[in-house]
């Protein structure tokens, strides 16, 4: 059965060292309860690469969240807040339409 309220898909990719910050912020706001978490992601973006090797030892984590527009706005505000706090850490967020089939 389709949940028509969950129309927004957010893919959030961030340094694994920030996972506790995201969890804490989501808990405070009472959001982000339904997600898929993909740990230990390697990649390179606008900041230092996160490759899990001897040269670039850090890794990323990815959260995929399907939510309504109100929750998406709250999540985006948390992302903006954490980007200001951790300017040198990579935090990416991609928004798209989500349709359950």
Secondary structure, DSSP 8 states (H G I E B T S, - for coil): ---TT--EEEEEEEEGGGHHHHHHHHHHHT---SEEEEEEE-B--SSS-B-SSSSS---EEEEEEEE-HHHHHHHHHHHHHHHHHTTTS-EEEEEEE----
